[in-house]
Amino acid sequence: MINVKQAVEAAIAYTRQFADLMPTSGLRLEETELDDSGWNITLSFVENPVLGTRSYRVFEIDPDNGEVISMKARNILGQKR
């Protein structure tokens, strides 16, 4: 089983593969969680530097091999899009 640091590194590496398709500036670790399906890693990115808005993504990481299973957008209460 991979540890939390390896799960975070997998999510960051996955994000960098898509740097030309999604924002990656101001990358920040927000949350980590291990549940029955694997690691859930939440990262945020600066979406609009002028307004200071951030975009949040949740990555599900396979706990056995460290591969990214999914990436989903996450809405934060009170955040306007």
C-alpha positions as CSV (number, residue, x, y, z in Angstrom):
1,M,0.0,0.0,0.0
2,I,1.3,3.5,-0.8
3,N,1.5,6.1,1.8
4,V,-0.1,9.6,1.8
5,K,3.0,11.3,0.5
6,Q,3.1,8.9,-2.5
7,A,-0.6,9.5,-3.1
8,V,-0.1,13.3,-3.1
9,E,2.9,13.0,-5.5
10,A,0.7,10.9,-7.8
11,A,-2.0,13.5,-7.9
12,I,0.5,16.3,-8.6
13,A,2.2,14.3,-11.3
14,Y,-1.1,13.6,-13.0
15,T,-2.0,17.3,-12.8
16,R,1.2,18.3,-14.5
17,Q,0.5,16.0,-17.4
18,F,-2.5,18.3,-18.2
19,A,-0.8,21.7,-17.6
20,D,-1.8,22.8,-21.1
21,L,-5.5,22.0,-20.5
22,M,-6.1,23.2,-16.9
23,P,-4.7,25.7,-14.5
24,T,-1.8,24.6,-12.4
25,S,-0.4,27.8,-11.0
26,G,-0.5,28.2,-7.3
27,L,-0.9,24.5,-6.8
28,R,-1.8,23.7,-3.1
29,L,-2.6,20.6,-1.1
30,E,-5.9,21.0,0.6
31,E,-7.1,17.6,2.0
32,T,-6.1,14.0,2.2
33,E,-8.3,11.0,3.1
34,L,-8.0,7.3,3.0
35,D,-11.2,5.4,2.7
36,D,-12.3,1.9,1.5
37,S,-11.8,2.8,-2.2
38,G,-8.4,4.4,-1.8
39,W,-6.8,7.8,-1.3
40,N,-8.8,11.0,-2.0
41,I,-6.4,13.9,-2.5
42,T,-7.8,17.4,-2.9
43,L,-5.6,20.0,-4.7
44,S,-6.4,23.6,-5.5
45,F,-5.1,25.9,-8.2
46,V,-5.3,29.7,-8.8
47,E,-8.1,30.1,-11.2
48,N,-8.2,33.9,-11.4
49,P,-5.2,35.7,-9.8
50,V,-7.0,39.1,-9.9
51,L,-10.0,37.9,-8.0
52,G,-8.1,35.4,-5.9
53,T,-10.4,32.5,-6.8
54,R,-9.2,28.9,-6.6
55,S,-10.3,25.8,-8.5
56,Y,-10.5,22.5,-6.5
57,R,-10.0,19.0,-7.8
58,V,-10.3,15.7,-6.0
59,F,-8.1,12.8,-7.1
60,E,-8.9,9.2,-6.3
61,I,-5.7,7.2,-6.1
62,D,-5.4,3.4,-6.1
63,P,-3.9,2.5,-2.7
64,D,-2.1,-0.5,-4.1
65,N,-0.3,0.9,-7.2
66,G,-0.6,4.6,-6.8
67,E,-2.3,5.2,-10.1
68,V,-4.9,7.9,-10.5
69,I,-8.4,6.4,-10.9
70,S,-10.3,9.7,-11.3
71,M,-10.2,13.4,-11.1
72,K,-13.3,15.4,-10.2
73,A,-14.1,19.1,-9.9
74,R,-15.1,20.0,-6.4
75,N,-17.4,23.0,-5.6
76,I,-16.7,24.8,-2.3
77,L,-19.7,26.3,-0.5
78,G,-19.9,30.1,-1.0
79,Q,-17.5,30.0,-4.0
80,K,-18.9,31.7,-7.1
81,R,-18.0,30.2,-10.5
